[in-house]
Amino acid sequence: MSDPNPFFSPSDDSIASKESAAVPILIPKTLSLDDTIEHYIGDFGWKQFLLTILISLAWVFDAQQSFISIFTDAEPTWHCLSTPQNQNNSACSSINNSSLSSVCLLPKDAWTWDMSHYTSTISEWSMQCAGSFLTGLRASSFFIGSLAGGFLLATLADSSLGRKNMLVLSCLIVSLSGILTALVSTNVWNYAAMRFLSGFGRATINTCALVLSTELVGKRWRAQVGIIGFFCFTLGFLSLPLIGYLNRGSSWRLLYIWTCVPAIFHSILAHLYVCESPRWLYVRGRKEEFIKTLNSLAAMEKPNSTSSFLFSTTVGLQVNEYVANLDFCSTMKTFWERTWAFQRLMAVMAIGFGTSMVYYGMPLGLGSLSFNLYLSVTLNALAEFPSSLMTFLLVGKLNRKDIIFGFATTSRICSIISAFYSKWKVLQISLEMFSFFSACTAFNVLLIYTLELFPTCVRNSALSMVRQAVVLGGAFQSIAGCDWEK
């Protein structure tokens, strides 16, 4: 969607070239920055496709760390001890297979865990009778960290660090903090601190990955390229029940090792092979790097493009000095100074908050359903595949606002209905899956819509603010979903 009220002068997204008299006019004066970039690198070539895949793989690790607590913090099963010395066996048997809170009514020698107590944080740290605050702290600390990271790191991708460096840094923080979670968590407080750090780092992963991948391709391919990231997120989510099932009976710490070590290798590959967004480089006034990046991207698609040729056709492009000097504070100040931008931002953030109540609430609450945990998570993850496909089919045909409204409303209705059919397992899980599918579709379209609402200079910041609203809803849902009767 084109912006009728740009943030700054046309030099940001619609830059007119002012060729020197000595240089032949190779590009029309009305050619925009987007058209200039596409003139050299094309719409969507093989090199752009491979870079997009490498960038989008970051979504896999984001999904794993977002939902890993489903298994690491799961309520383990237990059974009564049957020994001649146990006088409490009859009382224990009468409440066996009930909720975990029933264990608190029994003596410690009347029951035991079905598996090793290292399989879950609950059993390892004896949290079966813990209050709602400690129970919710494990999941909510991750989302609170995401909030903090979003506010502190979001504008760095638009100002000083850029999309690529911010993406690599975020992936490293997440992977290293995940490994530290497995190595140094001796109690719930250490665990919550590491989860906070992990959330802090992951706050900008998918926003940077989405913005960077879409800014490397032509305008007409941006929505489709963004959906590649959604597919990768689904793969990450889908990998969790497989890893969890293979790791069943073993320490929950291994889940963090298996998911975080590959993220380190991905960070290294991204640092070595991914290039910075040429749009961001130009807007920031880094013309030499801009030309070098265009030349590297054009090398495969247009082998005859050379650095000197690129320089001759871009030497006259003007850089908006105000945009080039944007920093952390001025980027956020921009939203306050433009009423229309602030109104847009508040609107999409409100939608993101509401959508996240189902988007995060459903998967994180699967343990409370009377259904196999591994199968439930697998079905939820599989629901994201048709969601991404639906997004791909609809974004080019229907109005963005209508899609979001329709699927968000459907998600709420299914969630409410599923709460009244807890005894009908198949119906409940079907409604839960369709609710999650609808929430995913609405969320996917919302991210694409946000990309189109804001210009390059603040696009990453705007998308990050929407993500903060989403994780705020996730943090709220983590606390609201706790058993407050404990």
C-alpha positions in Angstrom: 0.0 0.0 0.0 1.5 3.3 -1.0 1.7 6.0 1.6 0.0 9.2 0.7 1.6 11.1 3.5 5.3 10.1 3.6 7.3 10.7 6.7 9.9 12.8 5.0 10.7 14.3 1.6 10.4 12.1 -1.5 14.0 11.3 -1.2 13.2 8.4 1.1 11.0 6.1 -1.1 10.6 8.2 -4.2 14.0 9.7 -5.0 14.5 11.6 -8.2 17.9 11.3 -9.8 19.9 14.4 -10.7 22.4 13.2 -13.3 25.5 15.2 -14.0 25.7 16.7 -17.5 28.8 14.6 -18.2 27.0 11.4 -17.4 24.5 10.0 -19.9 21.0 9.7 -18.6 20.6 6.0 -18.1 17.7 6.1 -15.7 14.6 8.3 -16.1 14.3 11.1 -13.5 11.0 9.8 -12.2 12.5 6.4 -11.4 12.0 5.6 -7.7 14.5 4.0 -5.4 12.5 0.7 -5.6 12.6 0.8 -9.4 16.3 1.7 -9.3 17.1 -1.4 -7.2 14.9 -3.7 -9.2 16.5 -2.4 -12.4 19.8 -4.0 -11.3 18.8 -7.0 -9.2 15.5 -7.9 -10.8 12.3 -8.8 -9.1 13.1 -12.2 -7.5 16.0 -14.2 -8.8 17.7 -17.4 -7.5 20.2 -15.5 -5.4 17.5 -13.5 -3.7 15.5 -16.7 -3.2 18.5 -18.5 -1.5 19.2 -15.4 0.7 15.5 -15.2 1.6 15.6 -18.9 2.7 18.7 -18.4 4.8 17.2 -15.3 6.5 13.8 -16.9 7.1 15.4 -19.8 8.9 15.7 -17.5 11.8 12.0 -17.9 12.3 12.5 -21.6 13.0 14.5 -20.8 16.2 12.1 -18.0 17.2 9.2 -20.5 17.1 11.2 -23.1 19.1 12.1 -20.7 21.9 8.6 -19.2 21.9 6.8 -22.5 22.5 9.5 -24.7 24.1 8.0 -24.1 27.6 5.1 -26.3 26.5 7.4 -29.3 27.0 10.0 -28.0 29.5 7.4 -26.6 31.9 4.8 -29.3 31.3 2.9 -30.9 34.2 4.4 -34.4 34.6 2.2 -37.4 35.3 2.3 -39.2 38.7 1.0 -42.4 40.3 0.4 -43.7 43.8 3.0 -45.8 45.6 1.8 -49.2 46.5 3.8 -50.7 49.4 2.8 -52.6 52.5 4.1 -49.7 54.6 2.0 -47.1 52.8 -1.1 -46.5 54.8 -2.2 -43.7 52.5 -2.6 -45.8 49.4 -6.4 -45.9 49.4 -6.7 -42.2 49.8 -4.1 -41.7 47.0 -5.9 -44.0 44.7 -9.2 -42.2 45.1 -7.7 -39.0 43.6 -5.1 -40.5 41.2 -5.2 -39.2 37.6 -6.7 -35.9 38.7 -5.1 -32.5 38.4 -1.5 -32.0 39.5 -2.8 -29.8 42.4 -4.3 -32.9 44.0 -0.8 -34.0 44.8 -0.6 -31.2 47.4 -3.3 -33.1 49.4 -1.2 -36.2 49.8 1.8 -37.0 51.9 5.1 -37.1 50.0 5.6 -40.8 50.5 2.2 -41.7 49.0 3.0 -40.9 45.4 5.8 -40.4 42.9 6.4 -39.2 39.4 5.9 -41.6 36.4 9.2 -40.6 34.9 12.5 -39.0 36.1 11.9 -35.8 38.0 14.4 -34.1 35.5 11.8 -34.3 32.7 10.1 -31.0 33.7 11.0 -27.9 35.6 7.9 -28.6 37.8 9.1 -31.9 39.0 12.8 -31.0 39.3 12.2 -28.0 41.5 9.1 -29.5 43.3 6.8 -26.8 42.0 3.6 -28.9 41.9 2.2 -27.0 44.8 3.8 -23.6 43.9 1.6 -20.5 43.8 0.3 -19.0 40.6 3.0 -16.3 40.6 5.9 -18.8 40.3 3.9 -21.0 37.9 3.3 -18.1 35.6 6.8 -16.6 36.0 8.4 -19.3 33.9 6.5 -18.4 30.7 5.7 -14.8 31.4 9.4 -13.9 32.0 10.1 -14.8 28.3 7.4 -12.5 27.1 8.4 -9.7 29.5 11.9 -10.0 28.1 10.5 -9.7 24.6 8.7 -6.5 25.6 11.9 -5.0 27.0 14.0 -6.2 24.0 11.5 -4.8 21.6 11.5 -1.3 23.1 15.3 -1.2 23.5 16.4 -3.0 20.3 13.7 -2.3 17.8 14.9 1.1 16.5 18.5 -0.1 16.3 17.6 -2.0 13.1 16.3 1.2 11.6 19.1 3.5 12.9 22.6 2.3 13.7 22.9 -1.5 13.4 20.8 -2.2 10.4 18.6 -5.3 9.6 21.4 -7.8 9.1 23.5 -7.0 12.2 20.5 -6.9 14.4 19.3 -10.2 13.1 22.6 -11.9 13.7 23.0 -10.3 17.2 19.4 -11.4 18.2 20.0 -15.0 17.0 23.2 -15.1 19.0 21.6 -13.8 22.2 18.8 -16.3 21.9 21.0 -19.3 21.2 23.6 -18.5 23.9 20.9 -17.7 26.6 19.2 -20.9 25.7 22.4 -22.9 26.3 22.9 -21.0 29.6 19.4 -21.9 30.6 20.3 -25.6 30.3 23.7 -25.1 32.1 23.1 -22.7 35.0 19.4 -22.9 35.9 19.5 -24.4 39.4 16.1 -22.9 40.5 13.1 -21.1 39.1 14.7 -17.7 39.6 17.8 -18.5 37.5 15.5 -20.1 35.0 13.3 -17.1 34.7 16.3 -14.8 34.4 17.6 -16.8 31.5 14.2 -16.9 29.8 14.0 -13.2 30.2 17.3 -12.8 28.4 16.2 -15.2 25.7 13.0 -13.2 25.2 15.0 -10.0 25.2 17.1 -11.3 22.3 14.3 -12.8 20.2 12.3 -9.6 20.3 13.7 -8.5 16.9 14.3 -11.8 15.2 11.2 -12.2 13.1 10.8 -8.5 12.5 14.4 -8.1 11.2 14.0 -11.3 9.2 10.7 -10.2 7.7 11.8 -6.7 6.8 15.3 -7.8 5.5 13.9 -10.6 3.3 11.2 -8.4 1.8 13.6 -5.5 1.1 15.8 -7.7 -1.0 13.1 -8.4 -3.6 10.8 -6.5 -5.9 7.7 -4.8 -4.5 5.3 -7.2 -6.1 7.0 -10.2 -4.4 7.2 -8.8 -0.9 3.9 -10.3 0.5 4.8 -13.8 -1.0 8.4 -13.6 0.4 7.1 -12.7 3.8 5.0 -15.9 3.8 8.2 -17.9 3.5 9.1 -16.7 7.0 5.7 -17.9 8.2 6.3 -21.3 6.8 9.7 -21.5 8.6 8.0 -20.5 11.8 5.6 -23.3 11.4 8.5 -25.7 10.8 10.1 -24.6 14.0 6.8 -25.1 15.9 6.3 -28.5 14.3 9.8 -29.6 15.2 9.1 -29.2 18.9 6.8 -32.1 19.5 9.2 -34.4 17.5 12.2 -33.2 19.6 10.1 -33.4 22.8 8.9 -36.9 22.0 12.4 -38.2 21.2 13.6 -36.6 24.4 10.7 -37.9 26.6 12.0 -39.3 29.9 15.2 -37.3 29.6 16.2 -34.0 31.1 14.3 -30.9 29.9 17.7 -29.2 29.6 18.4 -31.2 26.5 15.6 -29.6 24.7 17.4 -26.2 25.0 20.6 -27.8 23.8 19.1 -29.4 20.7 17.3 -26.2 19.7 20.0 -23.6 20.5 23.2 -25.2 19.1 21.9 -25.1 15.4 20.9 -21.4 16.0 24.6 -20.6 16.6 25.6 -22.1 13.2 22.8 -20.2 11.5 24.1 -16.9 13.0 27.5 -17.6 11.6 26.1 -18.4 8.1 23.9 -15.3 8.2 26.9 -13.1 9.1 29.0 -14.5 6.3 26.6 -14.7 3.4 23.6 -12.4 4.0 23.9 -8.9 2.7 22.4 -5.8 4.2 19.2 -4.3 2.9 20.2 -2.0 0.0 17.2 0.2 0.8 18.3 0.8 4.4 21.9 1.5 3.2 20.7 4.1 0.8 18.4 5.8 3.3 21.2 5.9 5.8 23.4 7.6 3.3 25.9 4.8 3.0 26.2 5.0 -0.8 29.3 3.0 -1.3 28.0 0.0 0.6 24.7 0.5 -1.3 26.4 0.2 -4.6 28.5 -2.7 -3.4 25.4 -4.6 -2.2 23.6 -3.9 -5.5 26.6 -5.2 -7.4 26.8 -8.4 -5.4 23.1 -9.1 -5.8 23.2 -8.3 -9.5 26.2 -10.5 -10.1 24.2 -13.7 -10.6 21.1 -12.2 -12.3 23.0 -9.6 -14.4 26.7 -10.6 -14.8 27.5 -7.5 -16.9 26.7 -5.1 -14.1 29.8 -3.6 -12.7 30.6 -1.3 -9.8 31.5 1.6 -12.1 28.3 1.2 -14.0 26.2 1.2 -10.8 28.1 4.2 -9.5 27.5 6.2 -12.7 23.7 5.7 -12.5 23.3 6.3 -8.8 25.8 9.1 -8.2 23.1 11.7 -8.6 20.6 10.3 -6.1 20.0 12.5 -3.2 20.0 11.4 0.4 17.7 12.9 3.0 20.1 14.0 5.8 17.5 14.0 8.5 16.6 10.3 7.7 20.3 9.4 7.4 21.0 10.7 10.9 18.0 9.0 12.7 19.0 7.5 16.0 17.2 5.5 18.7 15.3 8.5 20.1 14.5 10.3 16.9 13.0 7.2 15.3 10.5 6.8 18.1 9.9 10.6 18.2 8.9 10.4 14.6 5.8 8.4 15.5 4.7 11.0 18.0 5.2 13.9 15.6 3.1 12.4 12.8 -0.5 12.0 14.0 -1.5 9.7 11.1 1.5 7.4 11.8 0.7 7.3 15.5 -2.9 6.4 14.8 -1.9 3.7 12.4 0.6 2.3 14.9 -2.0 2.2 17.7 -4.6 0.5 15.5 -2.3 -2.3 14.4 -0.9 -2.8 17.9 -4.4 -3.1 19.4 -5.2 -5.8 16.8 -1.9 -7.6 17.5 -2.7 -7.6 21.3 -6.1 -9.1 20.7 -4.9 -11.7 18.2 -2.1 -12.9 20.5 -4.5 -13.9 23.2 -5.4 -16.9 21.0 -2.2 -17.1 19.0 -0.1 -17.7 22.2 -2.9 -18.7 24.6 -4.0 -21.8 22.7 -0.6 -23.5 22.3 0.6 -22.5 25.8 -2.6 -23.8 27.3 -2.5 -27.2 25.6 -1.4 -28.9 28.8 -4.8 -28.2 30.3 -6.7 -30.0 27.6 -7.7 -33.6 28.1 -5.7 -34.6 25.1 -2.3 -36.1 24.4 0.2 -33.2 24.6 2.5 -34.3 21.7 -0.5 -34.9 19.4 -2.1 -31.6 20.4 1.0 -29.6 19.7 1.6 -31.4 16.4 -2.0 -30.6 15.3 -1.6 -27.0 16.3 1.7 -26.7 14.4 0.1 -28.4 11.3 -2.7 -25.8 11.5 -0.2 -23.1 10.6 0.6 -24.7 7.2 -2.9 -24.1 5.8 -2.8 -20.7 7.5 0.3 -19.7 5.6 -1.2 -21.1 2.4 -4.4 -19.2 3.0 -2.4 -16.0 3.6 -0.6 -16.6 0.3 -3.9 -17.0 -1.6 -5.7 -14.1 -0.1 -3.2 -11.3 0.2 -3.3 -10.6 -3.5 -7.1 -10.8 -3.8 -8.8 -9.4 -0.8 -8.6 -6.2 1.3 -6.2 -6.6 4.2 -8.6 -5.2 6.8 -11.4 -7.5 5.8 -9.1 -10.6 6.0 -7.9 -9.6 9.5 -11.4 -8.8 10.8 -12.9 -12.0 9.4 -10.3 -14.4 10.7 -9.9 -12.6 14.1 -13.6 -12.8 14.7 -13.8 -16.4 13.7 -11.0 -17.2 16.1 -12.7 -15.6 19.1 -16.0 -17.4 18.4 -14.3 -20.8 18.2 -12.4 -20.2 21.4 -15.5 -19.4 23.3 -17.4 -22.4 22.0 -14.6 -24.8 22.8 -14.7 -23.8 26.4 -18.2 -25.2 26.7 -17.4 -28.6 25.2 -14.6 -29.9 27.5 -16.1 -33.3 27.7 -16.2 -33.8 23.9 -12.5 -34.3 23.2 -12.6 -34.5 19.4 -14.9 -31.5 19.1 -12.9 -29.4 21.6 -9.5 -30.1 19.8 -11.2 -29.4 16.4 -12.5 -26.0 17.6 -9.2 -25.2 19.2 -7.3 -26.0 16.0 -9.6 -23.9 13.8 -9.4 -21.1 16.3 -5.6 -21.3 16.2 -5.7 -21.5 12.4 -7.8 -18.3 12.2 -5.6 -16.5 14.6 -2.5 -17.4 12.7 -4.0 -16.2 9.4 -5.1 -12.9 10.9 -1.6 -12.5 12.5 0.2 -13.2 9.2 -1.8 -10.7 7.3 -1.4 -8.2 10.0 2.4 -8.3 9.7 2.3 -7.9 6.0 -0.2 -5.1 6.3 2.1 -3.3 8.8 5.0 -3.6 6.4 3.0 -1.8 3.8 1.8 1.0 6.1 5.2 2.4 7.0 8.3 3.6 4.9 11.8 2.2 5.1 13.1 4.6 7.7 10.8 3.4 10.4 9.4 0.1 9.0 11.3 -2.2 11.3 10.4 -0.1 14.4 6.7 -0.1 13.5 6.7 -3.8 13.0 8.6 -4.3 16.2 6.0 -2.3 18.1 3.3 -4.5 16.8 5.3 -7.5 17.9 5.6 -6.0 21.4 1.8 -5.7 21.5 1.6 -9.4 20.6 4.1 -10.5 23.2 2.3 -8.3 25.8 -0.8 -10.3 25.0 1.2 -13.5 25.4 2.6 -12.4 28.8 -0.9 -11.4 29.9 -2.3 -14.8 28.7 0.4 -16.7 30.5 -0.5 -15.1 33.8 -4.3 -15.1 33.2 -4.2 -18.8 32.3 -2.6 -19.9 35.6 -4.6 -21.8 38.2 -5.3 -19.0 40.7 -6.9 -21.4 43.1 -3.6 -23.0 44.2 
